[in-house]
């Protein structure tokens, strides 16, 4: 069941009972062939929050949102670096600078991000990622020269469901950013949000689109309804449906990093270990943009209990004083 697509992958989303857990076992085998028992951990900073001109129906930071969230302009480089050091102390090996809004453009804001990237690389040893919206190719080239290793840009959902999610930018622009980042020589992380009311076929449509873009890391988020947003009344996705999505992603993209990000704590609850067993090779820890996660210590305990090992900053790259990884997992 390697590299499944189309009808076969869609069938995974309907599996029940022993048939589902047989698929979980197969996804686990595929994961271990490529990634062993390692788990790659990333952390993000909400470097600019709120006041977004985009109208994404799921997002508390969008123009259509009335959710009461903290809003702030772009953080200073010192503040972004401080967040990165917290991520390193918390056990992450990747750190992403995330901003609200359509795009960070050349100018003062980009200069701040570039200054932060340089310092994070030199002061923490973390791999530095960024999610700065639908940036232009020239900005991606500058980020690459500054030492950014990976650009993150989600497609969010299937193209056929996109008109219900966002009307302020075309779906083709989503693809353009992903392709431009790859052409700039950056690794790319791309995925979406599952459980916003899309059909099962549309979940496979999204995964197939991500697969066609040949990204390095696939970000899997599970929708968390937020009061005050247009999608605030949508019922949460079922826990086993989350597992099915991860299994399908691993089957369709056996060689890629499958990373579970937002929504797992609320939607998957006590079954979160099944996400790793079922094919995920990475987790986002330490919280999200406008929603909280669980304490990183709980994730390290889960990883340890499964017999897996969290990735660590390579020897010689860690220039800050961080706790011993074994101590973090204790």
Residue, then its C-alpha position, 0 to 999 in steps of 0.5 A: x500500500x505504498x504511494x496510494x492515491x485516488x480511490x484507494x486513498x479515499x477508502x482509508x477515510x472510511x475504514x473502521x475497526x480492525x481494517x483501520x488499525x491494519x492500515x495504521x500498522x502499515x502506515x507505521x511501517x512506512x514511517x519507520x522505513x523512512x524516518x526510523x523512530x525519530x520525531x521532528x519537533x517544531x515551534x512557532x512564534x506569532x510574530x505579527x498578530x491580527x489586523x489581516x486583510x484576508x477574509x479566511x473564514x476559519x481564522x481569528x486574525x482575519x478581516x471577518x473575525x470578531x474573535x477577541x484576540x491579542x493583536x500586535x505589530x511585528x515584534x522586534x528582532x530581540x523579541x523573536x530571538x527570545x521566543x526562539x531561545x524558549x523554543x530551544x529550551x523547550x526541545x524544538x529543533x525547528x523554529x518558525x517566524x509567522x506573521x499575519x497579513x497578506x505578505x511581508x514585503x521588502x522594507x523595514x519588516x523584512x529587515x527585522x525578520x532577516x536580522x532575527x533569522x541571522x541571530x537565531x541561527x548563531x545563538x540557538x542552532x535551530x533550523x529557522x523557518x518562516x511563514x510570511x504570507x504570499x511573498x514575492x520571489x525576490x523576498x524568498x531569495x533574500x530569506x534564503x540568502x539570510x539563512x532561512x532553511x524552510x518556508x511554510x505556506x499552507x494551501x489550507x483546503x482543497x481547491x474545490x472547497x476554497x471559495x467557502x474559505x477565502x475570497x480575497x486571494x485565488x487558489x493559484x496564488x497559494x500554489x505559486x508561493x509554494x513553487x517559488x519557495x522551492x525554486x528559490x532553493x528553500x525546503x517547503x512545508x505545506x499542508x492544510x486544515x481538516x475538519x472545516x466542513x469539507x467532504x472526505x473526497x476534498x480531504x483527499x483532493x488536498x492531500x493529492x495537491x500537496x503531493x503533486x507539489x513535492x514538498x518536504x514537509x506536510x503540515x496536518x492541522x485539525x480545525x478548532x472552531x473559534x467563536x467570532x469567526x464565520x466557521x465558529x459553529x462547525x462541529x470538531x472533527x472526530x478523533x479517529x477521522x484525524x487518525x485516518x487523515x494522517x494514515x492517508x497522508x503517509x500512504x500517499x506520501x511515504x517519503x515525506x515528513x508528515x507533521x501534525x500541528x494545530x488542533x490535535x489536543x482538542x480533537x484527538x485528545x487521548x488518542x494522540x499517540x495514534x497519530x505518531x503510530x499511524x505515520x506522523x514523523x513530526x509534531x508542532x509543540x509549544x502552542x499555536x497562533x491564537x490557540x494554546x497547545x499542551x505542555x511540551x513535557x506531555x509530548x516528550x512523555x508520549x514520545x518516550x512511552x512509544x519508544x520513539x526519540x525526539x530529534x535534537x539540535x546537532x552537536x556543535x550547533x547548539x550555542x545556547x545553554x539548553x537542558x539535556x534532551x533526556x532531562x526534558x523528556x523525563 
